Amino acid sequence: MFKKKIAAKGDKTIQTLMKIVGPGAVLHHKEDLTAYECDGFTLHKGMPKAVVFPTTTEEVSKIVTFLYEENIPFIARGAGTGLSGGAIPMGGEVIISLVKMKKLLHVDFENRQAVVQPGFVNLKLTNSIADKGYYYAPDPSSQYCCTIGGNVAENAGGAHCLKYGVTTNHILGLEVVLPNGEVIQIADEGIPDVPGYDLMGLLTGSEGTMGIVTKITVRILKNPEDKKTVLAYFDNIADASFAVSDIISAGIVPAALEMMDETAIEGVEAAAFPVGHPKGLKALLLIEVDGISCGIEDQINEILDVCRKRNVREVKVAADEQERARWWANRKTGFGAMGAISPDYLVQDGVIPRSKLPEVLERINQISNAYDLRIANIFHAGDGNLHPLILFDARIPGETERALEAGSQCLKACADAGGSITGEHGVGIEKKEEMRFIFTDEEINAQTEIRDVFNPNNLLNPGKLFPSPGRCAEIKQELKKVTT
C-alpha cells in the first residue's frame, strides 16, 4: 500500500483521477494493468496508462474533461468481450471502465422500455424482466457477460437479429458524454422519431470514437406466445446453404437461422455442451420460429419440407424447452469451443447476400487450402453474417501471420460478393485496413470528418475504425502478391 501511494504521488494524471473517483477506483501499476492489454481480440496488446472506474455520469464527465484539457487520449471499455480490438490501448491511453455503472435504473412495462447504465449485462436485463413476461431481444453469444454499453458501441447483433434486428433497432434514448466532457441527452424519454438528425443511429456502432454512453433507454418486448426449434443435418454444405435461401423465399422469416459446418460441429461436440450430432455431417441448420401459436405449426411443416427437398439427412423438432436449450447452448458456445480442437483461433465477421452462400463458402474453403489452415464456419445464415474461424497455433513461427492474412482474404471474398467486412463485431483495429475493401478514400474521409465534429482532437479511442492514411497503395500491392 505504501509503495502504491509513493508511485502515484509524482504523477499528476493518476493523482487527479484519484481525486475524482477515489484512490481505490484507479489502477496504475503494471501488474494491475495487464488484464486490460487487450479485449477478445488477443493478437494485439497494448498497455494503458491507467484504468479508472467511475460510478456516475458526473464522474465520467469530470474524468473526460480533465483528460481533454490535458490532451491525454482515453478509451471507454465495458466487459472487454469485443472481438475486433476496439478497446485495446494503442499508445498509453487511460481506460475508463464502465463496469461499475451496472444498475437497472427503471422499467416501464406500459411503454415497453427500460433504462440501464452502460455496465449492465445484456442477459441480466432479460432475466430481470422475465417474470413479467418480457425480454430484451439482442442476444450476442457473449450475452451472459457482455454489457449493453458495449453492445451500443459495436451495434451488436446475435442469433435472433434476422427477425428482430440488431442493437440499433432497440435503442430509444442515450445519455452521452462527449469527448470534451459535455453531457448530452438524445431522446432521453424514449420518444420515437424525434425531429432532427438521427444522432442515436450515428452513435450506435461508432465504436466509442464519438462519445461515451452513460445511460441507455432500450425497447423491451413481450415474450412470443409460442416458439419451435428445428435441427437439420446435411451431408452437403451446398444443400444446407440452398435450404437457407429456400426458407426465406417461402415467405418464412425465422427468429433465427444458424449454420455450422463440419469443423465447427467437431468443435462444439468436443467442448462443454455436446448434443450428440451424428458423425460425418457436412453442415447443420438450427432454425427457430416464434410468434402467435396459430400458424407456427404450418411454418414448421414448410421448413421441414424445404429441408427434405434439399436432401436433408435428418430433421427434427425440439421435443421440449430442455432440448431446445441444449441445442442453443451447443451453438452459443461455438467460438469458445474451438479451443477444444485448436490451440488458437481468429474469428472473422463478414456479411454476404444469402444467395451467395454456396460460392463464398467454397471460396473460404479454397483460402483454407491455400494457407494450410483449417477454417470452421459458424454463422447467422439467415442474414448472411458469416463467422469464419481460422484455426492456428501461435507457437509455430509464421502461423499467426498466415492466419491474419487468411482472415483478410475471407473478408475480401465477402466484399467481392457484394457484402461487408463486419456485421456485428465491429472494425476496431483488426479490420481497419480492410475498410478499403468496401469504401473509397473519399468515403472514408467523409466518415472521419463526421468523427472529427464530435472528437476533433482524436483523443477518444484513437487509431480505431478507419485505415491509416496513405496505406491504400500498400494494401493493393499486398493483395496483388497474395492473389498472383
Secondary structure, 3 states (H helix, E strand, C coil): CHHHHHHHHCCHHHHHHHHHHCHHHEECCHHHHHHHCCCCCCCCCCCCCEEECCCCHHHHHHHHHHHHHCCCCEEEECCCCCCCCCCCCCCCCEEEECCCCCCEEEEECCCCEEEECCCCEHHHHHHHHHHHCEECCCCCCCCCCCEHHHHHHHCCCCCCHHHHCCHHHHEEEEEEECCCCCEEEECCCCCCCCCCCCHHHHHCCCCCCCCEEEEEEEECEECCCEEEEEEEEECCHHHHHHHHHHHHHCCCCCCEEEEEEHHHHHHHHHCCCCCCCCCCCCEEEEEEEEECCCCHHHHHHHHHHHHHHCCEEEEEECCCHHHHHHHHHHHHCHHHHHHHCCCEEEECCCECCHHHHHHHHHHHHHHHHHHCCCEEEEEEHHHCECCEEEEECCCCCCHHHHHHHHHHHHHHHHHHCCCECCCCCCCCCCCCHHHHHCCCHHHHHHHHHHHHHHCCCCCECCCCCCCCCCCHHHHHHHHHHHHC
